[in-house]
Structures are given as C-alpha cells and as structure tokens.
Amino acid sequence: MKKFHYLIFAGTIFLSSCACDKKEEQAYNYPATKQVDTTDVYFGQQVKDPYRWLEDDRSAETAEWVKAQNTLTQDYIGKIPFRQNIKDHLTQIWNYPKSGIPEKHGDNYFVYKNSGLQGQSVLYILRGGLEAEPEVFIDPNTMSKDGTWALSNTSVSKDGKYLAYSFSKGGSDWVEIRVKDVETGEDLDDHIQWVKFSGMSFKDHGFYYSAYDAPSEDNKLKGKNEYHKVYYHKLNTPQSEDVLVYEDKDHPLRNHYAYTSEDEKYLFVGSSEGTSGGSFKVKDLEKDGDYIVLASDFDNRHSAVDNYDGKLLLKTDYKAPKGRVVEVDLSNPEKENWKDIIPEKEEVLNGAGILGNLIAASYMKDATDKIYFYNMDGSFNHELELPTVGSVSGFSGEKGDNDIIYGFTSFTYPKTAFKYNLETKKQELFEKSKVKFNPEDYQVEQKFYASKDGTKVPMFIIHKKGIELDGNNPTLLYGYGGFNISLKPRFSITKLPFVENGGIYVIANLRGGGEYGEEWHQAGTKMNKQNVFDDFISAAEYLIAEKYTNPSKLAINGGSNGGLLVGAAMTQRPELFAVAIPQVGVLDMLRFHKFTIGWAWTGDYGSSEDNEDMFKYLYGYSPLHNVKEGVKYPATLAFTGDHDDRVVPAHTFKFMSELQKKYPKGNPVMVRIETQAGHGAGKPTDKIIDESADMWAFVMKNLGMNPYSKQ
C-alpha cells in the first residue's frame, strides 16, 4: 500500500493581576543586545527593526549572543533544585524498548526499533516474514559522532531489491539520499544532495525526488527556497546525470512532489504555493504523452489513492471541504466528469488507500480517528473496531493482501500494534508497549467551550484521577491552530512529569487546524487569524471559570505556528498567564516570508507585502511588534535551534531581545538555543530529555510546584 499523501502545521474576563504581582521583582543580568538603525517602510508606515543583525545566524557576533543567552538560561535552570530529578525520572521512564509498525515490501518487512535510550531509532529488516530474526539494516547512530544525523524517509523498489533512504544533519530540512542493496546491505555509490520537502518514489531501477539548486554556504540555512524541481535518478549513476522531469520556471515559489502508483504505471505530480491547495497532474509512464492536468487552480487539495480497473481513485476536497474519494476516467479527466465513490461525510476524510481488495478510509470525528473500509465500488463494508478514542497510525499492508498491521495510541494508551485480517475481521495484539505507565491513574475528558464569537471549540483535558476543581491546579494549555493540522490523542512520555505531579494538561483544537475540514482551517487564516488567538484565550478563560486553575497557575505552550500562538496570546493578554513557552515560533510576521520556506505560509498568514490592510492586520498581532513597555509579562522560556531552517532562529532571537529590553525586571524572560538542532525532527533522545527537563523545571518553578518531593 502506498502511504497516504498530504501537503508537505466566551465573553472576555478582565483580570487585573497575576502571581507575578505578589512576587518581589527581580532583575536579571540579560546580555546586552545592540540595536541598529534599520527601518522598513510598509505602505507609508515606518517600522523599525533594530535587531536585524541577528538574522545573520552564521556570524561570529550572533554566535556570541547565543552563547551569552544560553549561559544565562542554563545558570537559571541549573539552580532549580528539582531539575535533575525531572531529568532522572524522564530518563528512567524513557528507557524501554520501542518498536514501530513493520512495513512489508516483497518478502521482507522493515521496522524501526529503539532499545530504550538510543539517540536515533534503528531500521531493521525481517527477511522472509514477521517471524524472522530482526537484522540491523541502517543504524543512524553510527553515521555521526554527536548523534545528530537522522533518517528522514525510506522507499523500496517494487522488486524489493533496493532501498533508498534520506537523512538529515543537525536537524536541518536539507537531506541527502543514499541507496542500499537489500540483499547485501551494502550502500551503492549513489549520493544525492540538496534535497528538501521530498520523498523517493521508485520506477524500475530508479526513483523520483524533488530538490533545489545548491545554495551558497552563507544562505543554506536562511536563504529563500526557490525553483523546486522534480528529477528522476537512475541507480548506479551520478547525480549530475539525473533527468529533470518537472519544473516551473514562471513560478519560483512553488513546491513540486512526485510519486508513482503502486504498479508504477502512473506518475503523479502535485504542486503547491502554500498549504491550502495545489495543482495535480498525472502521466502515463507507459506512453509518451504529456501530463494530464486534473486540477490547476490551487484552490483545493488532491492526492491519488491508487489506480484500479483502468481508473484513477482520487482523494479531493473539491466541492467537499471535508473530503471525498472520486473516480477519474483519464480519457475524460475534467472535474465535471468525476464520479463519487465515497461521498463527503460529516467526518473529515484524512486519507485513503487500498488494502487487500478494499478502500481503507481514515476519518476524523471531533479530533479522534475512525477507520472505515469500503468495497471498490464505494459501498460500505465495515468499520474497524478501535480499543478506545484515539489515533491510528502506520497501516502496513499491500493491495490484495488481507493481513494488515496498524498502530493505535491515545493520551493514556501507549502506542500498541495490532494485526487485523480484512476478510475474517479477526483482530489480535501484535506488540504492546513496554512503558511503565498505569492508565488507571489518569482521566481524560473532552469538553466543548464557546470562543469569543460563540464558536464551539473542543479541548482535551488530561489529569490524575481525584483532583479537586478548586481553581488552584497547575495547568498547561497547548495549542497549534494552523495549516490544516489536527491535534489528536497521542501518548507522550514527555508530558508525564507534569501530570504525575498533579498538573492538568490541556490541548485545545483551535480553528486554523483541520479538525473539522477546510472551512475550519480557513476560519483561522489570513484576516481570520485572530479567531485562533481568541479560541486559545477563551480556552484559558474556560479553564479558569470552571475552577480547573487560575492565572497564577496557568502556563501556555506551542511550537512553530503554535509558537506564534503563544507569542500572540502572551502579548495580547499577559495578565491571563503565569508562564509562556513558545518553541521554534513564527514571531516576526512582517518578514517571515523572506527566509527559506516561509513564503509557503502566506496561504495561512498572508504577507506584509500583499496590501495595506494585510500589513496592518499582521502588524497588529505580530508578537515581535507588540511587546510594550511597562507591562508585566509571564515568565517566558523560548526555545529554538541554531540549525532551524524551517522557522529561522532569528524569529526567537529578535522577539526575546525585545522582551528583555522592554521587560528587564520581574518574571524571567529567557531563551534556550539548542546547538546542532533544527525545527524538531531528528533530534536525538538525549537532547529531547534535556530539553524536556529544562522546560518542565522552568514551568514547575514558576507555577509554584514542588515535583517529586516525596522521592
């Protein structure tokens, strides 16, 4: 089975004070950050940018600033008496064997495993079947001395003879591709560089991939990514001989991705200008004809399910904001000729593929997964019975094969693998998680609350059983709210230190995400972006009104677009929160589109260059530009990585410089910059544990908690 393809994130309560008012204000010796006389003009309005020099992430001056900030932060965190206890406990509970979902390719299975505290998970091969003894196939822990090289993607040729794998260095989005001979385990000479936002999809003894032209050394982590191209690489040849199969010279700010049908008959090419839609075309690789354009307007999302009986099955949200599956006759491919196979439902269609002789459709209802199986004519066959409310991942199976394996997880249900037979509907446990965790100690609720405009928004609330709703519980509110990304139930070891010690962990499913389809997504984009912040603020107000917590006990957290969320919430309603943790956040809304892949986010954000109204809207909420003198801000610990080439670290550098300048005395406002780390993917275990320990130590100290006091 081919993997599903996606394009690749209450009334106002006025409160006059928070816990920081009751504390003696403390001055921190923040590093001096120079200011330069840089001014931009937007539609006649001057905007100063005094920290522009921090955008040069490779300069010696920026490196000194990073070192000074890290020294201050680590000195503060190092003096928190229970920080080491948190790290020790995280290390202890993390140390158990972990296994992914085996994927079948020909006669063999491939599976990721981690013995416990290995920095990176290892790819194993099971030769001949699931009962075979696992053999190490690729161990990324041996690829670099510091363990910061990580596997990104793999792809196996249809005959099972070759496996292409991509890997990143230091957390960067840039990846390199190598190829292994499956039988011998030896690497071929093939080596492909400057690949980004790409998989590998085999056709015969070669594969398609997407890449950019090689950047200059100074710009490889911050330069604008333009002119994405699709290539075909034939095995045992140098990259210089790769064939360019698709480019768009007229539109440099488009990404292109390509993949083949399971029988390798068709090549599908999707192009995107952002994250809200794209064009889609198909080419019959058995003929010399041109691409058949199925969609060119960039208004909707489309992906191939597969081809069947001479027809193409396509997942689309065209005239179906929650998604549907249509049949396309490639001899009459116009949209008006598309035939519904699985019409739009109330639930959101996340993905679809062919397993056995059925269409497996993954749906989402109120941010939780449902799996329905349909006959090939679209008639309903049956629903997969899941253990509880949660999330499904890692379907492994092939067309015509009735035996599949899938993974399931929820907030209090560690990831577990199940075997399932599509014909007999018999289900059995394949592999249970070995983490030491008792789900009976915890409680999960889903609540719906009213946002500022009355929209009902869901949230998940996780805590120990038996807590008292006295308004005094330490609580962390997490959100994202963007790019059609949905926050679904998943078990997370990193959250355990907080909830084990009486904390309440809350996830709000904000507009801008994909929880209720494209309309929910669009309700949190561009000139509607304030809806996302209002949803988040209203979630906080609900938790306070319902006596879960109070402002002196409430922390907020989010990463990437969620870092923007935290930055906007803390600058708009600083009195509502005691702690703010923005991670790898988009915090300069006037210049984000000028770096790496930032231009692709304009579909969600708009751009300061679009028009005067859009500029004023962005300027009105941009966290960097809305820090004010004389305001008491929450205790803030911002996170970023020096190799983050998704959301460049200058966002965090500039925001925290402004916060330290205008709020030099009171709650700590600090930044933690991880070295040899990027946006998050591929981070080794020891760095994750260290980062989590630092975050929870900071949060718990500033919420007045005393974790593990009885241990």
Sequence and secondary structure as in RCSB ss.txt:
>XXXX:A:sequence
MKKFHYLIFAGTIFLSSCACDKKEEQAYNYPATKQVDTTDVYFGQQVKDPYRWLEDDRSAETAEWVKAQNTLTQD
YIGKIPFRQNIKDHLTQIWNYPKSGIPEKHGDNYFVYKNSGLQGQSVLYILRGGLEAEPEVFIDPNTMSKDGTWA
LSNTSVSKDGKYLAYSFSKGGSDWVEIRVKDVETGEDLDDHIQWVKFSGMSFKDHGFYYSAYDAPSEDNKLKGKN
EYHKVYYHKLNTPQSEDVLVYEDKDHPLRNHYAYTSEDEKYLFVGSSEGTSGGSFKVKDLEKDGDYIVLASDFDN
RHSAVDNYDGKLLLKTDYKAPKGRVVEVDLSNPEKENWKDIIPEKEEVLNGAGILGNLIAASYMKDATDKIYFYN
MDGSFNHELELPTVGSVSGFSGEKGDNDIIYGFTSFTYPKTAFKYNLETKKQELFEKSKVKFNPEDYQVEQKFYA
SKDGTKVPMFIIHKKGIELDGNNPTLLYGYGGFNISLKPRFSITKLPFVENGGIYVIANLRGGGEYGEEWHQAGT
KMNKQNVFDDFISAAEYLIAEKYTNPSKLAINGGSNGGLLVGAAMTQRPELFAVAIPQVGVLDMLRFHKFTIGWA
WTGDYGSSEDNEDMFKYLYGYSPLHNVKEGVKYPATLAFTGDHDDRVVPAHTFKFMSELQKKYPKGNPVMVRIET
QAGHGAGKPTDKIIDESADMWAFVMKNLGMNPYSKQ
>XXXX:A:secstr
                  GGGGS  EE           EEEETTEEEE TTGGGG TTSHHHHHHHHHHHHHHHH
HHHT TTHHHHHHHHHHHH S EE   EEETTEEEEEEE SS SS EEEEETTSTTS  EEEE GGGS SSS EE
EEEEEE TTSSEEEEEEEETT S EEEEEEETTT  EEEEEEEEE S   EESSSEEEEEE     GGGTTTS  
   EEEEEETTS GGG EEEE  TT SS EEEEEE TTS EEEEEEESSSS EEEEEEETTS    EEEE SSSS
 EEEEEEETTEEEEEE TT TT EEEEE TTS SGGG EEEE   SSEEEEEEEEBTEEEEEEEETTEEEEEEE 
TTS EEEE   SSS EEEEEE  BT  EEEEEEEETTEEEEEEEEETTT  EEEEE       GGGEEEEEEEEE
 TTS EEEEEEEEETT   SS   EEEE    TT        GGGHHHHHTT EEEEE  TTSSTT HHHHHTTS
GGGTHHHHHHHHHHHHHHHHTTS  GGGEEEEEETHHHHHHHHHHHH GGG SEEEEES    TTTGGGSTTGGG
GHHHH  TTT HHHHHHHHHH GGGG  TT    EEEEEEETT  SS THHHHHHHHHHHHH  EES EEEEEET
T  SSTT  HHHHHHHHHHHHHHHHHHTT  TTTT 
